[in-house]
Each structure stands twice: as structure tokens, then as C-alpha cells.
Amino acid sequence: MDNLQDKVSLGIWLRILSGMLFTGMLVCIKAVSDDVPVGQSVFFRSLFALLPVVIFLMLRREFPRGLATRRPLGHALRSGLGAAAMFASFAAVALLPVAEATLLAQLTPVFMALGGVLLLGERFSLYRMGGVALALAGVAVLILPGLNASAGGGQATGYALGALGALLTAGALLTVRRISRTESAASIAFYFIVVATLAGLATLPLGWAALTRVEFVLLVLSGLFGGAAHIAMTLALRYAEASRLAPFEYIALVWPVLADWVLFSTPVSSGFLIALPLMLSGVALAAMEGRRLRLTAKWLLRR
């Protein structure tokens, strides 16, 4: 029992660490966003994320053996959606405070719940309905005051890109759900990073910036932080169920708020503070659907 509790505690700490690392990645991207094109940022973030991910896979003895695949088209779809989501998310964080861009990314589980109904034939239960309603209310509270206050400042575009990034991420994760029956986590992570790197490189003819030393270091750090965050999240989900980690989404959103305040002198808005509990409650309800189904299945098996 103590061993199980230790694993859950480790999973929680790893989830908190992953939130800090993801915030560090977004801070680096936002810091260079005025001068560095999005495609160039995607390239450096993905290229240098390979280093911690490959080291991690080697330590687990999954590289290169774990990269074998029987579903290359599934990887192509997942990786393409993931790469597009990264472009949208990086473009959003260039236009919005880090905290607001991060909060919009929390829409991913809600979009996954809807995708499960529309694409996988899952039931549209009261849990999902309530989750979607709360999340949409949170989005409205967040974006409507900003749209009225600055119609032409790029804020509306940032909100649209943030929501698009969450939608594309949900599509990528739904694809992961299908191909993970035959594909290893190592191959799914590796091919996504490779495709995202190539997608970023493809923007080179559109014009890249001549990087200063500081910008280069920040872009390298964005990749290292992103790769390490992916590893921390993967391990967190191994040691603790997603439902046990859900309450710590609130802690994960503390770091972007602090980053905006300390590094970018951007105070948290009243709309963000009101939207936060609404959206996270919606995410929690959407996540509870899967937990309820698992508990029902366990109860039936015991009978």
C-alpha cells in the first residue's frame, strides 16, 4: 500500500514538474516571438526536444528497437495534427499572455470528449454535456471582454489560434488512442517530433530571422524544456491515473500567471480568474466520464 501511495505521490510531483517545464517552453517562445517566425520556433523546439526524448528512450532500451511501426499512416496523421497544433499554439502565445494561451489549451479534453462522440461512437452523457457547457461558458467569459476592449489588436486572432491548437491537439490524441493498440509510446513520440521538425524546416523559404546569441539559447531551451516536459508527463501518467492528477491542473496554471507577471509585466485579468474555475470544472467533468465507465466495468467484473 505504501509503495502504491509513493508511486501516486511521484506521479503528482512529475505532473507539477511537467507544468513548470511546459511554461518554461512557452516563455522562451514568447520571448523571441517578436523577431522569430513561428516556423523557425517550431523547428528549434522540435529539433532540440529530440535530445532528452532519445536519451530517455535509450535508458528504457526502446531506441531504436521501439521505433518499429505497423501503422505508418496512423503516425503520419497523428504527427501532422500535432505539428499543426504546435504552429497554432506558438502563434497564439505570441499574441496572448502565456496564462491565457495555456488556459485555452485546457480545452483539449473537452474537444476529445466531443470527438469521442462524433468519431468513435461514444455516448453523449450528462458528464460530457456538462463539461462542454462549463468549458464554453469559461471561454466566453475569457474572450468576450478582450474582444470588446481591443477589436483590432490581434487578441481575437490569438484566441482563435489557441482554440484551434486545442482542437488539433484533441485530434492528435484521439489518433493516439487508436494507434496505441499496436504502436509503442516511443514510436508515437519520436515520429511526432521528427515530423514537427521537418514541418518547421519547410518554412525556411518563407524567411527566417538571423538569431542573436540570446535568441538561439532561448530556442534551444524551448526544445529541451518541451522534451523534458513530455517525459515528465509520460511518467506522471504511468505512476498515477489521470483523474488523480486532474486537481493539479490548477497548480500547472500558477506558473504561466507568475511568468506573465514577473517576466512580461502582464497582470492577470479578471476574465481569466472567472474563466479558470469554469473551464477546469468542465475539463474535470469530461474526464470523469472515462473514470465512471472504468468503475462500472470493474463493478461488473466483480459480480
Order of alpha helices (4+ residues) and beta strands (2+ residues): alpha-alpha-alpha-alpha-alpha-alpha-alpha-alpha-alpha-alpha-alpha-alpha-alpha
